Amino acid sequence: MPVEAVGNPPPEADQLRSALEKQLPEIIASFNQVLREQYGLSGISVGGFTVVPEGTVPSTVICDQESCSVE
């Protein structure tokens, strides 16, 4: 699953993206576990996420059944 970077990613963004893509199955499994155990949400699974530079406050997050985007 590809990792999408938005905003003004740092120069090392390609290395970060590659590292995230390799670890993505474990990251998503961990996130799904948190949803179940801490928030009581079952029967759903995270399908992906968007990487946003730290300190960036998105003005709008728009999601549909396929994806989310930050504007």
Secondary structure, DSSP 8 states (H G I E B T S, - for coil): ---EE-SS--TTHHHHHHHHHHHHHHHHHHHHHHHHHHH---S------EE--TT---S-EEE-SS-EEE-
